[in-house]
Amino acid sequence: MGYRILEPADVPAYLNERGHWPDPSDIRVREVSDGNMNRVFLARSTDGTRSLAVKQALPWVRVAGPSWPMTPERADAEARAYEQVAKVAPDKIPAILGYDPENYALVMEDMSDLEVLRTLLNEGASYGPHTSTRIGEFVAQLTFATSDFGMASADRKALLAASVSPELCKITEDVVLAEPYIEHEHNHWHEDLDDLAREFRADTRLRTEVADLRHTFMTSAQALLHGDLHTGSVMVGEREGAPVVRVFDPEFSFVGPIGYDLGLYWANALVSEERARALGLLSDHADQLALSWEAFEAEFRALWPTRIDTFFDDAYLDRFLRRIWTEAVGYAGTEIIRRIIGFAHLTDLTTLEDPVPASRRALLIGRELIVRRGELNNPNEVTALAEVF
């Protein structure tokens, strides 16, 4: 029938046609779309004993409408990422029950019993002892398995070819790694941040370092990434008495520098810490860089003996991990800055009664992470840097 945009009334018949639900009259549907890009529907049986989620990519950015066209093929990237993660870390993603490439729609498990991590943090909750550890493991497991260390050369080349996503990568290249440092119509910020926005645009050293990170992003095809790993793309909770962490929305997935995913997560941890500081709350936010990096490094080292290309010996591993660390620190800085003076802002800051002091501190931290990334050797030094401001 060709691509069609689903409405809530279409979902029962759609699930029946796709073989996911035998009786369409037994379905109650509500739309739960929350992100910037897609529509999400929750389908439940009338007795509440069964439920599924349907996510469809629109041919535009959902929050902007048809005025901002966007290829729905990003759903292909999301499905491909889930397929790869399911091979190595199935416990860290939602169960995918089917993908419809004609309508760019995923059918997956209902995660409404879980909470979005950002929402919990904004309400004053802690990360808890498991979340960032699971995230570090997730990044290591996915990136090792899809790198030249964990994947045969021919398979890697096929993955590279299939994962090329020029339109979505261009968004990151522009919105994250260029526009905040120039005058652009997408940028906006609180008027009391005018001076810092102006300083950043005129800061030659900062712009040069961002250009270096942008070039690495464009040219370093190390492994398959989530591509948009932040606290809004992580759901947490408890099932059968055990903690649950689920990473979702990998629609910006592409093959790129491993440090990028880590950097995005760290940026969000640092900003959530600034929110807690502004509210005078004691928090565990400052611990998250160490927890996620230590878990990533431990998991990557544990997988290293299984590498396919043994020319890269143990002596090389330390150098490789150092490069990942340094780039991740830099990308954390770019994510912080773009989330305050770029296009898409963080509710961590925007929902504060006075967002300016925390935003100023975060911007200054972001700049230092970028220009001093080669000097910062471990999470404790990053935490100490944040304390300075």
FENMONOR-V412108 format. One record per residue. SS is DSSP state (H for helix, E for strand, C for the rest). PSI is psi in whole degrees, -180 to 180 (* if undefined). Layout:
[[SS PSI] [SS PSI]]
//
This chain:
[[C -16] [C 169] [C 132] [C 141] [C 122] [C 140] [C 163] [H -39] [H -20] [H -20] [H -43] [H -49] [H -37] [H -47] [H -35] [H -46] [H -35] [C 0] [C 18] [C -15] [C 122] [C -31] [C 101] [H -21] [H -11] [H 16] [E 135] [E 130] [E 139] [E 147] [E 134] [C 27] [C 133] [C -29] [C -176] [C -23] [C -40] [E 174] [E 141] [E 133] [E 143] [E 122] [E 128] [E 149] [E 157] [C -28] [C 1] [C 10] [C -12] [C 144] [E 153] [E 160] [E 143] [E 125] [E 127] [E 134] [E 129] [C 162] [C 21] [E 171] [E 123] [C -44] [C -17] [C -27] [E -169] [E -15] [E -17] [E 85] [E 147] [C 130] [C 131] [C -6] [C -8] [H -25] [H -31] [H -43] [H -40] [H -46] [H -40] [H -40] [H -45] [H -39] [H -42] [H -45] [H -36] [H -24] [H -27] [H -23] [C 57] [H -21] [H -3] [H 9] [E 161] [C 151] [C 125] [E 122] [E -14] [E 151] [E 133] [E 96] [C -22] [C -38] [C 7] [C 49] [E 135] [E 137] [E 126] [E 175] [E 150] [C 122] [C 24] [C -10] [C -8] [C 169] [E 145] [E 131] [H -44] [H -41] [H -46] [H -44] [H -41] [H -26] [C 1] [C 5] [C 166] [C 168] [C -32] [C 170] [C -10] [C -27] [H -56] [H -30] [H -46] [H -38] [H -44] [H -42] [H -43] [H -49] [H -43] [H -45] [H -45] [H -47] [H -38] [H -46] [H -27] [C 12] [C 176] [C -14] [C -33] [C -3] [C 137] [C 148] [H -44] [H -41] [H -38] [H -44] [H -38] [H -40] [H -42] [H -47] [H -41] [H -26] [H 2] [C 124] [C 73] [H -37] [H -45] [H -40] [H -36] [H -35] [H -48] [H -45] [H -38] [H -58] [H -35] [H -42] [C 21] [C -59] [H -39] [H -14] [H 9] [C 169] [C 123] [C 147] [C -23] [C -27] [C 143] [C 156] [C 168] [C 139] [H -26] [H 4] [H 10] [H -42] [H -43] [H -40] [H -42] [H -44] [H -42] [H -39] [H -28] [H -2] [C 100] [H -42] [H -46] [H -47] [H -37] [H -42] [H -38] [H -39] [H -38] [H -44] [H -37] [H -43] [H -40] [H -44] [H -40] [H -24] [H -13] [C 102] [C 69] [C -42] [E 167] [E 131] [E 160] [C -47] [C -15] [C 52] [C 100] [C 179] [H -15] [H -7] [H 26] [E 131] [E 141] [E 161] [E -155] [E 137] [E 127] [C 39] [C 3] [E 144] [E 142] [E 133] [E 124] [E 126] [E 133] [C -180] [C 48] [C 43] [C -17] [C 15] [C 136] [E 172] [E 115] [E -162] [C 131] [C -35] [H -17] [H -49] [H -45] [H -43] [H -41] [H -45] [H -42] [H -39] [H -44] [H -35] [H -41] [H -38] [H -40] [H -31] [H -40] [H -35] [H -48] [H -40] [H -43] [H -32] [C 0] [C 29] [C 142] [C 137] [C 167] [C 16] [H -38] [H -17] [H -12] [H -32] [H -48] [H -46] [H -45] [H -40] [H -44] [H -39] [H -42] [H -51] [H -44] [H -43] [H -42] [H -42] [H -37] [H -33] [H -20] [H -42] [C -16] [C 3] [C 147] [C -44] [C 100] [C -3] [C -33] [C 96] [C -179] [H -33] [H -26] [H -27] [H -44] [H -42] [H -41] [H -44] [H -35] [H -40] [H -43] [H -47] [H -50] [H -44] [H -38] [H -41] [H -44] [H -45] [H -31] [H -42] [H -42] [H -35] [H -41] [H -49] [H -45] [H -24] [H -2] [H -38] [H 10] [C -145] [C -52] [C 117] [C 169] [C 133] [H -20] [H -39] [H -42] [H -22] [C 0] [C 148] [C -43] [C 99] [C -8] [H -52] [H -46] [H -37] [H -40] [H -46] [H -45] [H -42] [H -44] [H -39] [H -45] [H -45] [H -46] [H -37] [H -37] [H -53] [H -20] [C 19] [C -31] [C -16] [C -21] [C 120] [C -17] [C 169] [H -34] [H -36] [H -34] [H -44] [H -42] [H -37] [H -43] [H -35] [H -29] [H -35] [C *]]
//
